[in-house]
Amino acid sequence: MAFRVLRSLQSKQIFRQAKSFTPSNSSGVPKGHLAVYVGESRKKRFLVPVSFLNEPSFQDLLRKAEEEFGFDHPMGGLTIPCSEEVFADLTSRLSSSL
């Protein structure tokens, strides 16, 4: 039970941080989604559902992103430190499990 509460608190903290780096007036980001930038050299923008914030594998990516880049991106999104192929594979697995 304590583990579930801890995971819930971590999810809420990540969600609050995610909301802080996505401008409320950003155009092109549908409600319930957030913009992330993925790639090793050239960053590609992806829109992901906020429900991914509850997924442990996505939370791992966010922790790595925080360590490497912080939660500040000049274009109003989050930079994820992985290749587009790895990100696409992870998000497709998460989408199919929802």
C-alpha positions as CSV (number, residue, x, y, z in Angstrom):
1,M,0.0,0.0,0.0
2,A,2.8,2.4,0.8
3,F,4.4,1.7,-2.5
4,R,1.1,2.6,-4.3
5,V,0.9,5.9,-2.4
6,L,4.5,6.7,-3.2
7,R,4.0,6.0,-6.9
8,S,0.9,8.2,-6.8
9,L,2.8,11.0,-5.3
10,Q,5.6,10.7,-7.8
11,S,3.1,10.7,-10.7
12,K,1.4,13.9,-9.3
13,Q,4.8,15.6,-8.9
14,I,5.8,14.7,-12.5
15,F,2.4,15.9,-13.8
16,R,2.8,19.2,-12.0
17,Q,6.3,19.6,-13.4
18,A,5.0,18.7,-16.9
19,K,2.3,21.3,-16.7
20,S,4.8,23.9,-15.7
21,F,6.9,23.5,-18.9
22,T,3.9,23.4,-21.2
23,P,2.5,26.9,-21.7
24,S,-1.2,27.2,-21.1
25,N,-1.7,29.2,-24.3
26,S,0.3,26.9,-26.6
27,S,-1.3,26.4,-29.9
28,G,-1.4,23.0,-31.5
29,V,-1.4,21.0,-28.3
30,P,-4.8,19.3,-27.8
31,K,-6.3,19.2,-24.3
32,G,-5.0,16.1,-22.5
33,H,-1.6,16.1,-24.3
34,L,1.8,17.6,-23.9
35,A,4.5,18.4,-26.4
36,V,7.9,16.6,-26.1
37,Y,11.0,17.0,-28.2
38,V,12.8,13.8,-29.0
39,G,16.0,13.1,-30.9
40,E,19.8,13.0,-30.5
41,S,20.9,15.8,-32.8
42,R,17.8,17.2,-34.5
43,K,14.8,17.3,-32.1
44,K,11.4,16.2,-33.5
45,R,8.2,17.3,-31.7
46,F,5.7,14.7,-30.5
47,L,2.4,15.1,-28.7
48,V,1.8,12.5,-26.0
49,P,-1.3,11.9,-23.8
50,V,-0.9,13.0,-20.2
51,S,-2.0,9.5,-19.2
52,F,1.6,8.4,-20.2
53,L,2.8,10.3,-17.1
54,N,1.4,7.4,-15.0
55,E,3.4,4.8,-16.8
56,P,6.7,3.7,-15.1
57,S,8.6,3.4,-18.4
58,F,7.6,7.0,-19.4
59,Q,8.5,8.2,-15.9
60,D,12.0,6.8,-16.3
61,L,12.4,8.8,-19.5
62,L,11.2,11.9,-17.7
63,R,13.8,11.4,-14.9
64,K,16.5,11.0,-17.5
65,A,15.3,14.2,-19.2
66,E,15.3,16.1,-15.9
67,E,18.9,14.9,-15.2
68,E,20.2,15.8,-18.6
69,F,18.2,18.9,-19.6
70,G,16.1,20.0,-16.6
71,F,12.5,21.0,-17.2
72,D,13.1,24.0,-19.4
73,H,12.9,24.1,-23.1
74,P,12.9,27.2,-25.2
75,M,10.1,26.0,-27.4
76,G,7.7,25.2,-24.5
77,G,8.1,21.5,-24.4
78,L,10.2,18.8,-22.8
79,T,13.3,17.4,-24.4
80,I,13.5,13.6,-24.1
81,P,17.1,12.2,-24.3
82,C,16.6,9.2,-26.6
83,S,16.4,8.3,-30.3
84,E,13.2,8.8,-32.2
85,E,13.0,5.1,-32.8
86,V,13.3,4.2,-29.1
87,F,10.6,6.8,-28.2
88,A,8.3,5.6,-31.0
89,D,8.6,2.0,-29.8
90,L,7.9,2.9,-26.2
91,T,4.9,5.1,-27.0
92,S,3.4,2.5,-29.4
93,R,3.7,-0.1,-26.6
94,L,2.1,2.3,-24.1
95,S,-0.7,3.2,-26.5
96,S,-1.5,-0.4,-27.1
97,S,-1.7,-1.1,-23.4
98,L,-4.2,1.6,-22.7
